[in-house]
């Protein structure tokens, strides 16, 4: 309720109480609680008119099904003007946002206006203004003076909203107690003299309650909340009493909604340990872990409503299973690489414990040679087929076994390659940000290049460590990402061991709260040691150039090249083609500028070099520049980049175009 002290003070100060406050008698406290529901109002699509024809108009369609449709016009004025306040009030007003939609007769307009006044007062509270006055006039008459059966004629009916925002309040006396024990308000940014905006106060209150829950107290409750605004002093006194409850241990995990996935396996993967002190973070991680199994369309993990007889707190897991079998086909086209087709089939739940298998097949480079003189002449297509099997939970809930077999026939610029490979390994999530993967890989391949034919039989142990602190995988605006890769290998045909290592890192910085101006940077460094260049299989060497490397250059063209001369015993088709290298350096920088809510313009510069020595030759750095566009969607940005090579090779074009989903890095 509004404090009687508050009402009296407002009258004595000569400022009338906002009418919505008088009607509701809910005042500051009531609108604190109702605020989120009151102020959410979406913007409609606006119509426009050209040569007398109206486009995207909702008037006719909106009028369908409305009894006695009545249109209106509306103006909203704030006096005195305060920067940004009018925009907030217009967002809160349904009279403003729904101006293109008819109401149901005069009664509908009057009802909408009275409800709008509540929303506008709530918006003033949100801005820390507790003695503002909201006046709404329909046809020049105050809505408080209008009878319920007032008739406004045929319309459009003029509606005027006039707002005196009043003063901006600050916090006065703040008293927060837990079972009578005082809690310093400064810990939660509620010190006396700070902003009294209602949303800020409620946000800090929620943080206080969550902090107590994080201590293992699931039954935190508010026992007292009192808010008193004093118009004479411009201060808002805030009293909050809390019953924190005692820390409680987790108990048994119960599962509902499972049909084809083993409920016991679901409880195991949730990783809620009985006897461990209650933690909201554990519940959150359990949900993320279960969603990561890719067999559920929905997952809810929550604590029970009460303690069990032994004092423990049961955990309730509710799941909704998704379709397990899936398939798809795709097609691609490039002005340099030709056309391609692909298809896949998969099953996400082979044996009832989220074991999955996926089969992929693709054919590409269809018509590539006829399209461009920057590709090597060959009439052969690229083929690839693979099968990947995954089994989660083999070494605990945070682990996944991955086994695969793949066959490849490919013809990039640098070589022809036919191979078959098998891998077996485990991915393990160390923390929410850190993952390590260790695999065993065996591969047989036949490679043809400038020097002729060669066969390789390779055993290796690829190890990958990943740290992902980005706020979004497809569209990061802040955070840091790093990947460390090491692959010790042994080549049996030449009895040669070697090691390939690479480090990739990227970082992101938003320069505005709206994320309209983002700086992004990336670096990569790699080296191969233990063998000479010709002893390392071509596909294991380093190459640069392309969409994920240095834009503007064709894939593999940043590299030392074989000479453009015929060699006895060699294949002249590989004259003037890349050899690959033993070391690599790449760097990228781009600025992502939001020109609208959904469109970004992205100028960028990339650089890279590949050397046949163990250390990159920075004097041979290749630079590409360009600009891109992003269209932001719910599933990630749709990306188009145009890159220009500043120092192109004989195999590079004057520009390259790249498209995909997600940012370039």
Residue pairs with C-beta under 8 A, 6 or more apart in sequence:
1 25
1 26
1 27
1 29
1 30
2 21
2 25
2 26
2 27
2 28
2 29
3 27
3 228
3 229
5 228
5 230
6 27
6 28
6 228
6 229
6 230
6 231
7 17
9 230
9 231
9 232
10 16
10 17
10 131
10 231
11 17
12 232
13 131
13 231
13 232
15 131
15 133
15 166
15 231
16 133
17 131
17 133
18 121
18 124
18 131
18 132
18 133
18 134
19 117
19 133
19 134
19 135
19 144
20 117
20 118
20 120
20 121
20 134
21 27
21 121
23 114
24 30
24 31
24 118
26 34
27 227
28 125
28 130
28 198
28 227
28 228
28 229
28 236
29 225
29 226
29 227
31 38
31 118
31 121
31 122
31 125
31 198
32 125
32 198
32 201
32 202
32 225
32 227
34 122
35 122
35 125
35 126
35 198
35 199
35 202
38 92
38 118
38 119
38 122
38 123
39 91
39 92
39 119
39 122
39 123
39 126
41 91
41 92
41 93
41 94
41 97
41 119
42 97
43 91
43 97
44 58
44 97
44 98
44 100
44 101
45 56
45 58
46 56
46 100
47 54
47 55
47 56
47 57
47 58
47 59
47 100
48 54
48 55
48 56
49 55
57 100
58 100
58 101
59 71
59 100
59 101
59 102
62 69
62 100
62 101
62 102
63 69
63 102
66 102
66 103
66 104
67 104
67 105
68 104
68 105
68 108
69 102
69 103
69 104
69 105
70 102
70 103
70 104
70 105
70 106
70 108
70 109
70 152
70 154
70 155
70 157
71 102
71 155
71 156
71 157
72 95
72 99
72 103
72 109
72 155
72 156
72 157
72 158
72 159
73 99
73 156
73 157
73 158
73 159
74 93
74 95
74 96
74 99
74 159
74 160
74 161
75 158
75 159
75 160
75 161
76 86
76 89
76 90
76 93
76 96
76 161
76 163
77 160
77 161
77 162
77 163
78 85
78 86
78 89
78 163
78 165
79 162
79 163
79 164
80 165
82 165
85 127
85 165
88 123
88 126
88 127
89 120
89 123
89 124
89 163
90 96
90 97
91 97
91 123
92 119
92 120
92 122
92 123
93 116
93 119
93 120
93 161
94 112
94 115
94 116
94 119
95 112
95 113
95 116
95 136
95 159
95 161
96 161
98 112
103 109
103 112
106 149
106 150
106 151
106 152
106 157
107 148
107 149
109 138
109 152
109 157
109 159
110 138
110 143
110 146
110 148
110 150
113 136
113 138
113 143
113 159
114 136
114 143
116 136
116 161
117 134
117 136
117 143
120 134
120 161
120 163
121 132
121 134
122 198
124 130
124 132
124 134
124 163
124 165
124 166
125 197
125 198
126 197
126 198
126 199
127 165
127 168
127 197
128 168
128 169
128 170
128 195
128 196
128 197
128 198
128 200
128 236
129 165
129 166
129 167
129 168
129 169
130 166
130 169
130 196
130 229
130 231
130 236
131 166
131 167
131 229
131 231
132 163
132 164
132 165
132 166
133 163
133 164
133 166
134 161
134 162
134 163
135 142
135 161
135 162
135 163
136 142
136 143
136 159
136 160
136 161
136 162
137 143
137 159
137 160
137 161
137 162
138 146
138 150
138 152
138 157
138 158
138 159
139 152
139 153
139 157
139 158
140 158
140 160
141 150
166 231
167 231
167 234
168 195
168 196
168 234
169 196
169 229
169 234
169 235
169 236
170 192
170 193
170 194
170 195
170 196
170 234
170 235
170 236
171 190
171 191
171 192
171 193
171 194
171 195
171 196
171 201
171 235
171 236
171 237
171 238
172 192
172 230
172 233
172 235
172 236
172 237
172 238
173 192
173 235
173 237
173 238
173 239
174 185
174 190
174 191
174 192
174 237
174 238
174 239
175 182
175 185
175 238
175 239
175 240
176 182
176 183
176 184
176 185
176 188
176 190
176 208
176 239
176 240
176 241
176 242
177 183
177 240
177 241
177 242
178 212
178 242
178 243
178 244
179 242
179 243
179 244
183 208
183 242
185 191
185 192
188 204
188 205
188 207
188 208
188 211
189 200
189 204
190 201
190 204
190 238
196 229
196 235
196 236
196 238
201 238
205 240
208 240
208 242
209 220
209 222
209 242
210 280
212 220
212 242
212 244
213 220
213 278
213 280
214 279
214 280
214 281
215 244
215 247
216 247
216 248
216 277
216 278
216 279
217 244
217 245
217 246
217 247
217 248
217 278
218 245
218 248
218 278
218 303
218 313
219 243
219 245
219 248
220 242
220 243
220 244
220 245
221 242
221 243
221 245
222 240
222 241
222 242
222 243
223 241
223 242
223 243
224 239
224 240
224 241
225 239
225 240
225 241
226 237
226 238
226 239
227 236
227 237
227 238
227 239
228 236
228 237
229 235
229 236
229 237
230 236
230 237
247 277
247 278
248 277
248 278
248 307
248 311
248 312
248 313
249 274
249 275
249 276
249 277
249 278
249 311
249 312
249 313
250 272
250 273
250 274
250 275
250 276
250 277
250 278
250 282
250 312
250 313
250 315
251 274
251 304
251 307
251 308
251 310
251 312
251 313
251 314
251 315
252 274
252 308
252 312
252 314
252 315
253 267
253 270
253 272
253 274
253 314
253 315
253 317
254 267
254 314
254 315
254 316
254 317
255 263
255 266
255 267
255 317
255 318
255 319
256 316
256 317
256 318
256 319
257 318
257 319
257 320
257 321
258 266
258 319
258 321
259 321
260 321
260 324
260 349
260 352
261 295
261 296
261 319
261 321
261 349
261 352
261 353
261 354
262 352
262 353
265 352
265 353
265 354
265 393
266 290
266 317
266 319
267 317
268 393
268 397
269 289
269 290
269 293
269 354
269 392
269 393
269 397
270 286
270 289
270 290
270 301
270 315
270 317
270 397
271 282
271 285
271 286
271 289
271 396
271 397
271 398
272 282
272 283
272 286
272 301
272 315
274 312
275 312
276 282
278 303
278 313
283 301
283 302
283 303
283 315
284 301
285 432
286 301
286 315
286 317
287 299
287 300
287 301
288 432
289 397
289 398
290 296
290 299
290 301
290 317
290 319
291 299
293 354
293 392
294 348
294 354
294 356
295 321
295 322
295 324
295 348
295 349
295 354
296 319
296 320
296 321
296 322
297 320
297 321
297 322
298 318
298 319
298 320
299 317
299 318
299 319
299 320
300 316
300 317
300 318
300 319
301 315
301 316
301 317
302 315
302 316
303 313
303 314
303 315
303 316
304 313
304 314
304 315
304 316
307 313
308 314
322 348
324 347
324 348
324 349
325 345
325 346
325 347
325 348
326 345
326 346
326 347
326 348
327 343
327 344
327 345
327 346
328 343
328 344
329 341
329 342
329 343
329 344
330 341
330 342
330 343
331 339
331 340
331 341
331 342
332 339
332 340
332 341
332 342
332 364
333 339
333 340
334 368
335 371
335 372
335 657
336 368
336 371
336 372
336 374
336 375
336 554
336 653
336 656
337 364
337 365
337 368
337 375
338 364
338 365
338 366
338 367
338 368
338 369
338 370
338 371
339 364
339 366
339 367
340 362
340 363
340 364
340 365
340 366
340 382
341 362
341 363
341 364
341 366
342 360
342 361
342 362
342 363
342 364
343 360
343 361
343 362
344 358
344 359
344 360
344 361
345 358
345 359
346 356
346 357
346 358
346 359
347 356
347 357
348 354
348 356
349 355
349 356
350 356
350 357
353 391
353 392
353 393
354 391
354 392
354 393
355 389
355 390
355 391
355 392
356 389
356 390
357 387
357 388
357 389
357 390
358 387
358 388
359 385
359 386
359 387
360 384
360 385
360 386
360 387
360 388
361 383
361 384
361 385
361 386
362 382
362 383
362 384
362 385
363 381
363 382
363 383
364 381
364 382
365 380
365 381
365 382
365 411
366 381
368 375
369 375
369 376
369 377
369 378
369 379
372 653
374 554
374 651
374 652
374 653
375 413
375 651
376 411
376 413
376 573
376 574
376 577
377 573
378 411
378 416
378 573
380 409
380 411
380 416
381 409
382 409
382 410
382 411
383 407
383 408
383 409
383 410
384 406
384 407
384 408
384 409
384 410
385 406
385 407
386 404
386 405
386 406
386 407
387 404
387 405
387 406
388 402
388 403
388 404
389 401
389 402
389 403
389 404
390 400
390 401
390 402
390 403
391 400
391 401
392 399
392 400
392 401
393 399
393 400
394 400
394 401
394 426
395 426
395 428
396 428
398 428
398 429
398 430
399 426
399 427
399 428
399 429
400 426
400 427
400 428
401 424
401 425
401 426
402 423
402 424
402 425
402 426
402 427
402 437
402 439
403 422
403 423
403 424
403 425
404 422
404 423
405 420
405 421
405 422
405 423
406 420
406 421
406 422
407 419
407 420
408 417
408 418
408 419
408 420
408 421
409 417
409 418
410 416
410 417
411 417
412 555
412 556
413 554
413 555
413 556
413 557
413 577
413 578
413 651
414 449
414 538
414 543
414 556
414 559
414 574
414 577
414 578
414 579
414 580
415 447
415 448
415 449
415 538
415 539
415 574
415 577
416 447
416 448
416 449
417 445
417 446
417 447
417 448
417 538
417 539
418 445
418 446
419 443
419 444
419 445
419 446
419 539
420 443
420 444
420 445
421 441
421 442
421 443
421 444
421 445
422 441
422 442
422 443
423 439
423 440
423 441
423 442
423 462
424 439
424 440
425 437
425 438
425 439
425 440
425 462
426 437
426 438
426 439
427 435
427 436
427 437
428 435
428 436
428 437
429 435
430 436
433 467
433 468
433 469
434 465
434 466
434 467
434 468
435 464
435 465
435 466
435 468
436 463
436 464
436 465
436 466
437 462
437 463
437 464
437 466
438 461
438 462
438 463
439 461
439 462
439 463
440 459
440 460
440 461
441 458
441 459
441 460
441 461
441 462
442 458
442 459
443 456
443 457
443 458
443 460
444 455
444 456
444 457
444 458
445 455
445 456
445 458
445 537
445 539
446 453
446 454
446 455
446 456
447 453
447 454
447 455
447 456
447 537
447 538
447 539
448 454
448 571
448 574
449 538
449 562
449 571
449 574
449 577
449 579
450 562
450 567
450 570
450 571
450 574
450 575
450 577
450 579
451 534
451 567
451 569
451 570
452 569
452 570
452 571
454 493
454 537
455 493
456 491
456 493
456 537
457 491
457 492
457 493
458 489
458 490
458 491
458 492
458 537
458 540
459 489
459 490
459 492
460 487
460 488
460 489
460 490
461 487
461 488
461 489
462 485
462 486
462 487
463 485
463 486
463 487
464 483
464 484
464 485
465 483
465 484
466 481
466 482
466 483
466 484
467 480
467 481
467 482
467 483
468 479
468 481
469 479
469 480
469 481
470 476
470 478
470 479
470 480
470 481
470 508
471 477
471 478
471 479
473 662
474 635
474 636
474 637
474 661
474 662
474 663
475 632
475 636
475 637
475 662
475 663
476 508
476 520
476 663
477 508
477 510
477 515
477 518
478 508
478 509
478 510
479 507
479 508
480 505
480 506
480 507
480 508
481 504
481 505
481 506
481 507
482 503
482 504
482 505
482 506
483 503
483 504
483 505
484 502
484 503
485 500
485 501
485 502
485 503
485 504
486 499
486 500
486 501
487 499
487 500
487 501
487 540
488 497
488 499
489 497
489 498
489 499
489 500
489 540
490 496
490 497
491 497
491 498
491 531
491 535
491 537
494 535
496 530
496 531
496 535
497 530
497 531
498 528
498 529
498 530
498 531
498 535
498 536
498 540
499 528
499 529
499 530
500 526
500 527
500 528
500 540
501 526
501 527
501 528
502 524
502 525
502 526
502 527
502 584
503 524
503 525
503 526
504 522
504 523
504 524
505 522
505 523
505 524
506 520
506 521
506 522
506 523
506 665
507 520
507 521
508 518
508 519
508 520
509 518
509 519
509 520
510 517
510 518
511 517
511 518
511 519
514 594
515 594
516 593
516 594
517 591
517 592
517 593
517 594
518 591
518 592
519 589
519 590
519 591
519 592
520 588
520 589
520 590
520 591
520 592
520 663
520 665
521 587
521 588
521 589
521 590
522 586
522 587
522 588
522 589
522 665
523 585
523 586
523 587
523 588
524 584
524 585
524 586
524 587
525 584
525 585
525 586
525 616
526 542
526 583
526 584
527 582
527 583
527 584
527 614
527 615
528 536
528 540
528 541
528 542
528 582
528 583
528 614
529 582
529 614
533 541
533 579
533 580
533 581
533 582
533 612
536 580
536 582
538 580
541 579
541 580
541 581
541 582
542 559
542 580
542 581
542 582
542 583
542 584
542 610
543 555
543 556
543 558
543 559
543 578
543 580
543 581
543 610
544 550
544 553
544 556
544 558
544 559
544 584
544 586
544 608
544 609
544 610
544 622
545 553
545 554
545 555
545 556
545 557
545 558
545 559
545 608
545 622
545 652
546 553
546 554
546 555
546 556
546 656
546 658
547 641
547 656
547 658
547 660
547 664
548 664
548 665
549 555
549 558
549 586
549 606
549 608
550 558
550 586
550 588
550 606
550 607
550 608
550 622
550 623
550 624
550 643
551 604
551 606
551 624
551 626
551 641
551 643
551 656
551 658
551 664
552 606
552 624
552 625
552 626
552 643
552 644
552 645
552 646
552 648
552 652
552 655
552 656
553 622
553 624
553 643
553 645
553 648
553 649
553 652
553 656
554 651
554 652
554 653
554 656
556 578
556 580
557 578
557 648
557 649
557 651
557 652
558 608
558 609
558 610
558 622
558 649
559 578
559 579
559 580
559 581
559 610
560 578
560 579
560 580
560 581
560 610
560 611
560 612
561 576
561 577
561 578
561 579
561 649
562 574
562 575
562 576
562 577
562 578
562 579
563 575
563 576
564 575
564 576
564 650
565 575
566 572
566 575
576 650
576 651
577 651
579 612
580 610
581 610
581 611
581 612
581 613
582 611
582 612
582 613
582 614
583 610
583 611
583 613
583 614
583 615
583 616
584 608
584 609
584 610
584 611
584 616
585 608
585 609
585 616
585 618
585 621
586 606
586 607
586 608
587 606
587 607
587 608
588 604
588 605
588 606
588 607
588 664
588 665
589 604
589 605
590 602
590 603
590 604
590 605
590 628
590 664
591 602
591 603
591 604
592 600
592 602
592 630
592 663
593 600
593 601
593 602
593 603
594 600
595 601
597 632
598 631
598 632
598 633
599 629
599 630
599 631
599 632
600 629
600 630
600 632
600 637
601 627
601 628
601 629
602 627
602 628
602 629
602 630
602 641
603 625
603 626
603 627
603 628
604 625
604 626
604 627
604 628
604 641
604 643
604 664
605 623
605 624
605 625
606 623
606 624
606 625
606 643
607 621
607 622
607 623
607 624
608 621
608 622
609 616
609 617
609 618
609 620
609 621
609 622
610 616
611 617
611 620
622 645
622 646
622 647
623 646
623 647
624 643
624 644
624 645
624 646
625 643
625 644
625 646
626 641
626 642
626 643
626 644
626 655
627 641
627 642
628 639
628 640
628 641
628 642
628 658
628 664
629 639
629 640
630 637
630 638
630 639
630 640
630 663
631 637
631 638
635 661
636 661
636 662
637 661
637 662
637 663
638 659
638 661
639 658
639 659
639 660
639 661
639 662
639 663
639 664
640 657
640 658
640 659
641 657
641 658
641 659
641 664
642 655
642 656
642 657
642 658
643 655
643 656
643 657
643 658
644 654
644 655
645 652
645 654
645 655
645 656
648 654
658 664
